Each structure stands twice: as C-alpha cells, then as structure tokens.
Amino acid sequence: MNQKNLASELEALPNLSMTINTSRTSKLRKRLWKERYLFLLLLPGLLYFIVYRYVPMLGNIIAFQDYSPFRGFLNSEWVGLQHFQKIFSDQEVIRVLWNTIYLSFLQIAFAFPIPIVLAIMLNELKSERYKRIVQSILYLPHFLSWVVVIGIATIFLKTEGLVNRLITPLFGIEPIAFLQEPGWFMPLVILEVIWKEAGWGTIIFLASLAGVSPSLYEAAVVDGAGRWRQIWHITLPALRSTIIILLILRLGTVLDSGFEQIFLMLNPFTIEAGNVLDTYVYFLGIQQSDFSFGTAVGLFKSVVGFVLILSANWLAKRFGDEGVF
C-alpha cells in the first residue's frame, strides 16, 4: 500500500512542478500588467542600453579579424589573437600603456583624495549659508566642457600668458613653456582634473556625511574628543563605505584616462609623454584605419577593468565591507 502511495506521489511531482511554474508565470503577468506604467517609464532607458551599449558589443568580433570595411564582418580574414599579441610585443603600445597606468596612478593618488578632504572641511563649517556658497563655487567647473577648461589653461599657461607674466619678474627666471615641456604634461592634467571634478566629487561625500547623527559628535565632545579626534573616529568611518565603492569603480577605469582632455592637450612636443591608450586607439584605429587593432585594445581595456572591479570588490568584502555588488 505504501509502495502504491509512493508511486502515485512520484507521478504527481511533475504535475505539481508544472502547477507551481504556471502559478509563478501567472503572478508575474499580473504584476507586469499592474505596474505596466512603471515598466513603460523604464523602457526608454532599457532601449538606450540595448541599442547603444549591448548591440555595439557585437562589433568586438573584428578584434579577432583582419577587418576590412569592404569585406565586412563575415568575409574578413580571421587572425585569432594576433592583435592581442601585438599589445604586449609592440614597444610603442607598451610605452602608451605605461603612460596610461602612470597617469591613472597619479589621479588616484592625488585627485581622488581631494574631494574627501574638501567634504570634511565643508562639514566642519558652522554657517550653512557660507557652506552652500563655497560648495557652489567648487562644483561649478564640473559643468564646463573640457574644451573650455583646456582653453582657459592655454590662456593662462602659454609662454606669454598670465602665469609667466607673474613668475618671470617675481623669481627672475625665463618664461616656462608649460604646454610644450613633456615634464609638465602629467602635472597639468592632474591639476585640471582636480579643478574641474573635485567639487562634484565632494557632493557625494557630503551626502554620506549628512546621514551621520549629530548626537555622535555631541557624545564625543562630552568624552573630551577634540575636532581631530571627531574627524578620525566619526567622520572618516562614516565615509569609509563610500570611499571604497568609488575606489572600486575608479579601478575599473584605470586604463581609461579621458580621451577628450588628453587629446586637446597633446601637441608634437608632448606626444611621447602624454599619448595614452584612448588617444593611441584614435590615432591608429581611426586616422590610420587599423580598426581591428583599435578594437583589440578597447576590448583589452574592458577585460582588465572588469577583472580589477571583481578583484577589488572581492577584497572589499573580504575585509568586511559591502562592496559594489
């Protein structure tokens, strides 16, 4: 009798599974119909990412071909990993890769901490009106295009510009060719990034500090903690998770130094010191029509960024933080 019951229960399992799946599908359809207007609002964003982000990814196939626009994707000759081997064997590519990594390291070391320092300083201000005025002045440059920023830098830093007019009589030195000297290229890029983006990054850290309860600072004052102790034990721990998340995202773009800024600053005198992967791909892939190698470099950048994000996120979780995902 028990065997018959067991056999009948086993036979009923597929039907039960189908019933559960049908029930889930029905609930999903009801939910989609109930929230149809919300999904309609979501549709333009989805279409944007599908059309402009995911569909173009199919073009990465030419990184494994000797692509010719006249032959197309299907008839171009397959060369496998030949273009990727060139990335690690061509001395010019290695030099450009080093410039990119070095510039990204400088940005992380100098440009990344500035918004944190500014946010802490603004958080210490007592006057809300003065804080808003300073904050507005700081993030206003973010809304200027790089064309405008480089134009301003050129006016100030050219040989007969304002900076040389000030330092030449003051220090009794010859005018410095800031825009033509290779040694000045990287520092100028970092200073421009700080001036343009530091204020905008400050907003993110100030938003994190807005959630800190004032009672924590009051309790710290009662315990005898000064301003520096309050910053060290309350303000910085409150910023920790935000700093880690932004740092992880920044590591994902370590090979992306910003095409527009670098391209506008490059000239024949600074091409060796300032040429990075983004500009190199443009010069080689677009101007010289080497589409396959340019795509291979771009795919290489994406893979490296993806691996770095996964690794940094794993380390963050390993040390007790939430990470990005």
C-alpha positions in Angstrom: 0.0 0.0 0.0 2.8 2.3 0.9 4.6 1.5 -2.3 1.5 2.4 -4.3 1.1 5.7 -2.5 4.8 6.5 -3.1 4.5 5.7 -6.8 1.4 7.9 -7.1 3.2 10.7 -5.3 6.2 10.4 -7.6 3.9 10.5 -10.6 2.3 13.7 -9.3 5.6 15.5 -8.8 5.9 16.7 -12.5 2.3 17.9 -12.5 3.0 19.8 -9.2 6.1 21.4 -10.7 4.1 22.5 -13.7 1.4 23.9 -11.5 3.9 25.9 -9.5 5.6 27.3 -12.7 2.2 28.2 -14.1 1.3 29.9 -10.8 4.6 31.9 -10.9 4.1 32.9 -14.5 0.5 34.0 -13.8 1.7 36.1 -10.8 4.5 37.6 -13.0 2.0 38.5 -15.7 -0.4 40.1 -13.2 2.5 42.1 -11.7 3.7 43.3 -15.1 0.2 44.4 -16.0 -0.4 46.0 -12.6 2.8 48.0 -12.9 2.8 48.5 -16.6 3.2 52.3 -16.4 6.3 51.9 -14.4 7.8 49.5 -16.9 6.9 51.9 -19.7 8.9 54.6 -17.9 11.8 52.1 -17.7 11.5 51.2 -21.4 13.4 54.2 -22.9 16.4 53.5 -20.6 16.4 49.9 -21.5 16.2 50.6 -25.2 19.1 53.1 -24.9 21.4 50.5 -23.2 20.4 47.8 -25.6 20.9 49.9 -28.8 23.9 51.9 -27.8 25.7 49.6 -25.3 24.9 45.9 -26.0 24.4 45.8 -29.7 27.7 47.6 -30.5 29.4 44.9 -28.4 28.9 42.6 -31.4 31.5 44.7 -33.2 34.2 43.3 -30.9 34.4 40.4 -33.4 36.7 42.4 -35.6 39.4 42.3 -32.8 39.9 38.7 -34.0 39.9 39.5 -37.7 42.0 41.4 -40.2 38.9 43.6 -40.7 38.2 45.3 -44.0 35.2 47.6 -44.4 34.9 46.4 -48.0 34.7 42.7 -47.0 32.5 43.2 -43.9 32.3 41.1 -40.7 31.5 37.8 -42.4 34.2 37.8 -45.2 37.1 39.4 -43.3 40.1 37.1 -42.6 40.3 35.5 -39.1 43.6 36.1 -37.4 42.8 34.9 -33.9 44.8 36.5 -31.1 47.3 38.2 -33.4 46.2 41.7 -32.4 46.3 41.0 -28.7 49.9 39.6 -29.0 50.9 42.9 -30.6 49.7 44.7 -27.5 52.4 43.0 -25.4 55.1 42.9 -28.1 55.0 46.4 -29.7 57.3 48.8 -27.9 55.0 51.8 -28.8 52.0 50.1 -27.3 53.9 49.2 -24.1 55.0 52.9 -23.8 51.5 54.1 -24.3 50.2 51.5 -21.8 52.8 52.7 -19.2 51.7 56.3 -19.8 48.1 55.3 -19.1 48.8 53.4 -16.0 51.1 56.1 -14.6 48.5 58.8 -15.3 45.8 56.7 -13.6 48.0 56.1 -10.6 48.6 59.9 -10.3 44.9 60.6 -10.5 44.1 58.0 -7.8 47.0 59.3 -5.6 46.3 63.0 -5.9 42.9 63.7 -7.5 40.9 61.0 -5.7 41.6 62.2 -2.1 40.9 65.9 -2.7 37.0 65.6 -2.7 37.3 63.7 0.6 39.4 66.5 2.2 37.0 69.1 0.8 34.0 67.3 2.1 35.5 67.0 5.6 36.4 70.7 5.6 33.0 71.8 4.5 31.4 69.5 7.0 33.2 71.4 9.7 31.7 74.8 8.7 29.0 76.0 11.0 27.5 78.6 8.7 25.1 76.8 6.3 25.0 79.8 4.0 28.7 80.1 3.7 28.9 76.3 3.2 26.4 76.5 0.2 28.3 79.4 -1.4 31.7 77.6 -1.2 30.2 74.3 -2.4 28.6 76.1 -5.4 31.9 77.7 -6.3 33.7 74.4 -6.0 31.4 72.3 -8.2 30.7 75.0 -10.8 33.7 74.0 -13.0 32.2 70.5 -13.4 29.6 72.0 -15.8 32.3 73.4 -18.1 33.3 71.2 -21.1 36.9 70.1 -21.5 37.2 72.4 -24.5 36.6 75.4 -22.3 38.9 74.1 -19.5 41.8 73.5 -21.9 41.2 76.9 -23.5 41.4 78.6 -20.1 44.5 76.6 -19.2 46.1 77.6 -22.5 45.4 81.3 -22.0 47.0 81.2 -18.5 49.9 78.8 -19.2 51.2 79.8 -22.7 54.6 81.4 -22.9 53.2 85.0 -22.8 50.3 84.0 -20.5 49.4 85.3 -17.1 51.3 82.7 -15.1 54.6 83.5 -16.9 54.0 87.2 -16.6 53.7 86.8 -12.8 56.6 84.4 -12.1 59.1 85.8 -14.6 59.7 89.2 -12.7 58.9 87.7 -9.3 61.6 84.9 -9.5 63.8 86.4 -12.2 63.5 83.4 -14.5 62.9 82.8 -18.2 59.3 82.1 -19.2 58.4 78.4 -18.9 56.8 76.6 -21.8 54.3 74.7 -19.7 52.4 73.4 -22.7 55.4 72.3 -24.7 57.5 70.7 -21.9 56.9 66.9 -21.6 57.7 67.0 -17.9 54.8 69.4 -17.3 52.2 67.3 -19.1 51.1 64.9 -16.4 51.1 67.5 -13.5 48.9 69.8 -15.7 46.5 67.0 -16.4 46.1 66.2 -12.7 45.6 69.9 -11.8 43.0 70.3 -14.4 41.1 67.2 -13.2 41.3 68.4 -9.6 40.0 71.9 -10.6 37.2 70.5 -12.7 35.9 67.5 -10.8 36.9 67.8 -7.2 33.9 69.9 -6.3 31.5 67.5 -7.9 33.0 64.6 -6.1 32.7 66.5 -2.8 28.9 66.4 -3.2 28.9 62.6 -2.9 30.9 62.5 0.3 28.9 65.3 1.8 25.7 63.3 1.1 27.3 60.4 3.1 28.1 62.7 6.0 24.5 64.1 6.0 23.4 60.7 7.5 25.7 61.0 10.5 23.8 61.7 13.7 24.8 64.9 15.5 24.5 63.0 18.7 27.7 61.1 17.9 29.6 64.4 17.8 27.9 65.6 21.0 28.9 62.4 22.8 32.4 62.7 21.5 32.6 66.3 22.9 31.3 65.0 26.3 34.1 62.4 26.3 36.7 65.1 25.7 37.4 64.4 22.0 38.7 67.4 20.0 38.0 68.2 16.4 40.7 66.0 15.0 39.6 63.0 17.1 36.0 63.5 16.0 37.1 63.5 12.4 39.2 60.4 12.9 36.7 58.4 14.9 33.3 59.6 13.4 33.7 61.4 10.1 36.2 59.1 8.4 34.4 55.9 9.4 31.2 57.4 8.0 32.9 57.9 4.7 34.6 54.5 4.6 32.0 52.6 2.6 31.5 55.5 0.1 35.3 55.7 -0.4 35.6 52.0 -1.0 32.8 51.9 -3.6 34.1 54.9 -5.5 37.6 53.5 -5.4 36.4 50.2 -6.8 34.6 51.9 -9.6 37.7 54.1 -10.2 39.9 50.9 -10.6 37.5 49.7 -13.3 38.5 52.7 -15.4 42.3 52.5 -14.6 43.0 52.2 -18.4 40.6 54.9 -19.3 42.4 58.3 -18.8 39.9 60.5 -20.5 40.2 60.9 -24.2 38.9 64.5 -24.7 41.2 66.2 -22.2 44.4 64.3 -23.3 43.6 64.8 -27.0 43.1 68.6 -26.6 46.4 68.9 -24.6 48.6 66.8 -26.9 51.0 68.5 -29.3 54.1 67.4 -31.2 56.3 68.2 -28.2 54.3 66.2 -25.7 53.1 63.3 -27.8 55.5 60.8 -26.3 54.9 61.8 -22.7 51.1 62.2 -23.0 49.9 59.7 -25.5 47.6 57.2 -23.7 45.6 54.2 -24.8 42.5 56.3 -25.7 44.4 58.7 -28.0 46.5 55.9 -29.4 43.4 54.0 -30.4 42.1 57.1 -32.1 45.3 57.8 -34.0 45.8 54.2 -35.0 42.3 52.9 -35.3 40.5 56.0 -36.8 43.2 58.1 -38.6 45.2 55.1 -39.9 42.1 52.8 -40.3 43.5 49.9 -38.3 40.1 49.1 -36.9 40.9 45.6 -35.8 43.9 46.6 -33.6 42.0 49.6 -32.2 39.1 47.2 -31.2 41.5 44.7 -29.7 43.0 47.5 -27.5 39.5 48.6 -26.5 38.5 45.0 -25.6 41.7 44.5 -23.6 40.9 47.7 -21.6 37.4 46.4 -20.9 38.6 43.0 -19.7 41.2 44.5 -17.5 38.7 46.9 -16.0 36.2 44.1 -15.4 38.9 41.9 -13.7 40.0 44.8 -11.5 36.4 45.6 -10.4 35.8 42.0 -9.5 39.1 41.7 -7.6 38.6 45.0 -5.7 35.0 44.1 -4.8 36.2 40.7 -3.6 38.9 42.3 -1.4 36.4 44.8 0.0 34.0 42.0 1.1 37.0 40.1 2.4 37.8 42.9 4.8 34.2 43.3 6.0 32.8 46.0 3.6 29.7 45.6 1.4 31.4 46.4 -1.9 29.6 47.3 -5.1 27.7 44.0 -5.6 
